[in-house]
Amino acid sequence: MKAGLRFTYFNAAGKLRRAAAAPDRSNMLIWWAAYCRQPELALELLAKAAPDMGDTALLWQPMLRDVRKLPGFKKIVIDLGLIDYWRVYGWSDFCHPLRGDDFTCD
């Protein structure tokens, strides 16, 4: 295989960042960033896409497990109003309350 065509997780992250400039591709790029072992990039893309997200199913996909462990994921969940919803209707299978207002997601 030619060196220029060789896939590495490192060079994939740069290409994903450039492609993320197109807003219609952001949800797909979240998946690719997570697949390429770039949870911080996936979180960054997810934070940009979240305000327009009509369906939160993407948040709970197995591939985003490492993203859910990052501190910034909590802000997305709070901003989407999920904490208020869960306090009324019950917590999700992926997140549960801790002491006070704190919570954790798996």
C-alpha angles and dihedrals in degrees: 000000000000115000092235092057096046113120117226129168089234097058091040091062092058092048091049091052091053092047091049090073087081104079095204090064099048098100093051090047091055088062093046093049090052091046090051090054094252102130093161091055091045089052091049091051092044091053090055093047098041100081090059095039110121094181122042095199090107090066093063101046114126092239090063094056093112091047091056089057093059117097092235091063090071091061091054091051092048094046091051089056094240095132092057090047093049092049089059102035104025135275123286125251089252103048133043136179124260126187119323113340095336124112140171134218128207 
